[in-house]
Structure formats: structure tokens, C-alpha cells
Amino acid sequence: MPKESYIALLGNPNCGKSTLFNRLTGMRQSTSNLPGTTVEQKSGIWKFGSESRAIKDLPGIYSLYTHSEDEAVVVDHLLGNGKYAEPGYIIFLLDASNLRRNLLLFDQVSELGFPMVVALTMADTAIRRGIEIQEEKLAAQLNCKVCVINPRKGFGIDKLENNLLELPSKRMDSSEARNKLLAFRKGEKIPGISAETLGRYKKIEAIVKETVVKKETERISLTKRMDKIFTHPFLGFFIFASIMLTIFQGVFTLADYPMTWIENGFGQLANFLRNSLPDHFLTRLLTGGVIPGLSGVLVFLPQIAILFFFISLLEDSGYMVRASFITDKLMRKIGLNGRSVIPLIGGFACAIPSIMATRSIKNRSERYATMFVIPLMSCSARLPVYVLLVSLAVPAGTRIGPIGVQSLVMTLAYFSGIIVAVILARLIKIFKKSTAPSEFIMEMPPYQIPRMQTAWSNVRYKSMSFVKEAGKVIMVISLVLWFLASYGPGNEMEKAEAKVRSEKNLSSAEMETKVMAVRLESSYAGKMGKWIEPAISPLGYDWKTGIALISSFAAREVFVGTMSTLFQSSDAQQVEGIRAKMAKARDPESGKLLYGAPYAYSLILFYAFALQCMSTLAVMRRETGSWKLPVLQFIIFGAIAYVAAFGIFQLSLIL
């Protein structure tokens, strides 16, 4: 085996490739999006004996002759097209419990002449179903070395290694098959392709007849019995809702502690360095820009890790396919499909991991439509903003019968995003027809106990992917926002600070907080707030709200901290103190309340719809490969937010 060659894992979806990949590579692996696509590829190093080989887990596919993104990526690897190098060797995984379906892809790949071994998986499942595969006969029929493996338990891995070492070092001549596949990849029509496929299935039937022994059994499998419950039209929905509620309650509660530790830890680090280092530009850059930027990246990791851990458990258990199946009919009515429901619900925790979770949606149009509307699900970052604004809009204790009005307004804020998301998804379906027919055909894999190693590996992939890709953009934008809030034109900030420090009747804490407020007002961000004031005043906002809107682009919850600084609250975490000061603030000319119910309702709708999250934009850029969709998202959501906020503010004034 030449050392420069890599080994490709190939097979149908749900045949055990990922489990085998994790078993072979351990932690010596990485994940990345393939160039020009949103398809994920896992790469790693497989060490066995004195050998060490690069190995790639290619996407699971059913045939080489289809037009989906996954199939195109696999074909490009096999042909060595463009940016991809072709593999030196192939481990082809065959699901013993469904040999007939798996052999179509094997027959197509075998014509390309690669040195290849077959790993027979799911043998235990096949036995439970009364299926026995005669291994030696199968190897003779396929003209390929075959071994039974169980990646979860490590059974058969030694034999797989030996079979690989015995393979020839060169690919056999296969120019005819390669040229035909290349022509298909370029979009050319291949005459007789349907007849050829029928011929392959006749060959497959003969192989199955020769190598598979099916024992008669009247036993209804555990999977079928469980499916009667989990895919039931009514009970299935209730179970699904209960599971999702449990997961996202876990995301909220479990992630809260590490998120708080991360924020507090970076805050204490910034304070320590600020007090220990000399007052210098680099110190301010480090403590006010770099460290908050790192905090802004890492603070999302607990939610990402917890959500994808649970999703991985559901996928590995076989339940996720059932969840997609029972919700497909409902999702299809609004232009999505059953795979969209998990990312959409996940949006209520955090849009970032939910957008990443749309990779399971194979139809490009439906995936992009799902990503487009996910930010309209009110994430946890909106909660502190809603709490502050609802307390301004509705006096505590106000009730309509047994229902508290504050909780009712909060619920309506969440539902407003859902309603707009449904409308937008429907409009996307009407005006942008899918380039390929939307099909939702999924294999129902057997239920199984999830493997923790697989779950932790997936968590690692998603977390590292976010830090490496989206983290770069978040850091850059954080530094830009820090500069805008820390510096201003001329010496206006210094003059404003000197004026405050000349006041005699302020405590030390009050003076420092007021200095922060006047410096922010005199900064470039403050100037921008005043510059956009004419545009936002029809919504009921003043320049202070303008600064908060700009600052909260880094993260929505920053709105509360910014308003706290502007209103000279000595503790930015004390929402009640901010509310009291905002509730008393009046226009110096008219004497009217500046931040009453009309203002609060307007801002609630603005934050419900506006895409005030640079992290989401960064992830959208990463997932789509360009800024086109994120910019369009930002503009459309901003327009909806502006119109809705304007309408509710003006209506509130009339009423």
C-alpha cells in the first residue's frame, strides 16, 4: 500500500460507515466542508500495526448515477475531479440485513477498478431477522475479499486490516466505465442507463439467491413493534413533542451554567489584565476587543455541544428518521420537509447549531429555505431583551382572568416569529421552485442503543467546525464593534470624560459608570446612534436605543447591558434597576414618557424579526459558501422588523 494513498469508506446511508470510521481513527480525525459544497467530510488517520493510513468517510449514497450533492461529491472523489484526489483503496460496507439494496452501488463502483475489500456490517441484525449470509460464496460472487465486522465491538477489524494489506497497489484499467460516469457528471445523457440498471438488478438477484439464506419466522421484530408506537399519527406526535421539549429544556438549563462560567471567566480575565497591565492601546485592544470576542465565540459552545449530543443520540438510535417521517406532511405544506423540524425547534435554543443541523436536509432548496427562516425562532438570547421590554409594556400583576398579561405578551412574541417564518417559507415555495423534485424517501433503520463514542465524536466535529469557521468572522466583527464603541472623532470623548470627573457629588462607582455612558455617547458608535436616530424615531426609538441596536448586533442580549450603561446603572445585570430608570425617563421638551408601552411593543417586534446576530450571519456565510443569502436575510428581516415595529408603535399611539 503506497503511503501517499488514502482509503475511502463507501456505502449506503446507515450501513455503519461513521461507526467504523470512529473505531478506526479514534480521536485522530477532523471534519470540514468540501470545497464549493455544504457536504461534510470526515478525515482521519488509521493506525494498524506498523502501518498508518489516511482515511476518508465519504457521504453515504445509493447510486453513482443521481444528481444530489452527496452523490456528486462521491463521484468527484472517485474520478479525481477538480480539487479532489481519487482514493488508492476502498473499504465498501455492505449491510447484511439489506444486501439487495446495497449491491447496486457496489456493482457500479466495482467497475471503476479500485483495489477494494468488502466489510459486511449489521450481521447481528440480519440474524435476528432470520437472514444468513454465506460469506465465502459472497466473496466468490463479488470477486472481492469479504469479512464480517462489528465496529461497535471491534469484531473483525483485524481481518479487515489483513485483507487491505493483501490488496494490489494499482487500480485496474476501467476507462469505459470512468468515461461514462464522467459524461453523466457533466450533465450528458447516457443512452441505455435504465436498461443497464435493470440488468444490474438481475445480476444482484442472482447473487442474493446464491448467497443469502432466509429462514422463515413469524416473530414481529422489535423495530416493527416500536414503529407502531413512534410513527402513530397521534401518539407519535405526542412522543416527539415530549422528546423535543425534554431536549431543549436540557439545552436551556444545562448550557446555562457553563455559559455563565465562560462569560464570568473571560470577564474576570479581562479585569485582571486591565488592572495588571499598563494603560496602553494594546491592553485596551486585548481586554476590550480580543477577550470579549473570544468570549462571544466560546459562549455558544455549550449550547452547540449539548444540542448535537442529543441529536446524535437520536440519530444513532434510529429515532430521528421516524421524527422526520411523522412531521413531513405538515412541513411539506409550507415548503419544507420532515427533516426541517429538528433544526426549526432547535432555533428556540440557538440559531447557530440549528442552522448547522440543516445539513441532514438533502434537497438544496428546502435546506436553504429552512436555514432562511430559522433565525425567526426566538432564541434564548432574545429572552433578557423580552423580559426587560415586557416589564416596561405591562405592569407586574396585570391579569386577564387566570392568565398573567406579561406571560401572554411573552408567548405572543415567540409566536409572532413562528407565524412570519411559516409565511416566508410558503412564499419561498411559491416563488422559487426547486430545481429537483422534492422527495422524502428515507430508510427506516432498526432501533439500537446509541454509542457514546459516536455522540462525543459528533459533538467534537460540530464544536471545532464552529470555532474554526464562524469564530473567525465573529472575532473580526467584535473587534470592529469594540473600536467603534471605544474611540470617537477628535477629543470629544476626553472632553466629555473630564466634565464628568469634575462633578463633586458622585460616588466612585457612579462616576465610573457615568464616564462609560458619556464616552459611549461621544464614540463613533454613539455618533452612529445619533446619525440613525431620524430613521428609527418613527419606531419610537431615540439615539440611546440606536446605540443599543448597533451594539447588540454582536449579540442580542448586549442590548440590556448597553442600556444599563447609558442609564448609569451600577450593575449591568440588574434588569429591574434598568427598567425603573427607563420607566421614569421623559422627553425634556414634551414631558412624555420615552420608554412606555408603545416603545416596548415596537422594540419587542423589532427584536422578534430583525437579524440582530452577527454569529448567525457568520454561520449562514459558512454554510452557504457566500454572503448572498445572509445579506438577503439581513435586509428582508430588517424590513419586516421595521414595518412591524412602525405599525405597532403608531397603532399604540392612536389607541
Buried (B, 14 or more C-beta within 10 A) or exposed (E): BEEEBBBBBBBBBBBBBBBBBBBBBEEEBBBBBBEEBBBBBBBBBBEBEEEEBBBBBBBBBBBBBEEBBBBBBBBBBBBEBEEBEBBBBBBBBBBBBBBEBBBBBBBBBBBBBBBBBBBBBBBBBBBBBBBBBEBEBBBBBBEBBBBBBBBBEEBBBEBBBBBBEEBEEEBEEBEEBBEBBBEBBEEEEEEEEEEEBEEBEEBBEEBBEEBBEEEEEEEEBEBEEBBEEBBEEEEBBEBBEEBBEEBBEBBBEBBEEBBEEBBEEBBEBBEEBBEEEEEEEEBBBBBBBBBBBBBBBBBBBBBBBBBBBBBBBBBBBBBBBBBBBBBBEBBBEBBBBBBBBBBBBBBBBBBBBBBBBBBBBBBBBBBBBBBBBBBBBBBBBBBBBBBBBBBBBBEEEEEEEEEBBBEBBBEBBBEBBBEBBBBBBBEBBEEEEBEEEBEBEBBBBBBBEBBEBBBBBBBBBBBBBBBEBBBEBBBEBBBBBBBBBBBBEEEBBEEBBEEBEEEEEBEEEBBBBBBBBBBBBBBBBBBBBBEBBEEBEEBBBBBBBBBBBBBBBBBBBBBBBBBBBBBBBEEBEEBEBBBEBBBEBEEEEEEEBBBBBBBBBBBBBBBBBBBBBBBBBBBBBBBBEEEEBBEEBBEBBBEBBBEBBBEBBBEBEEE
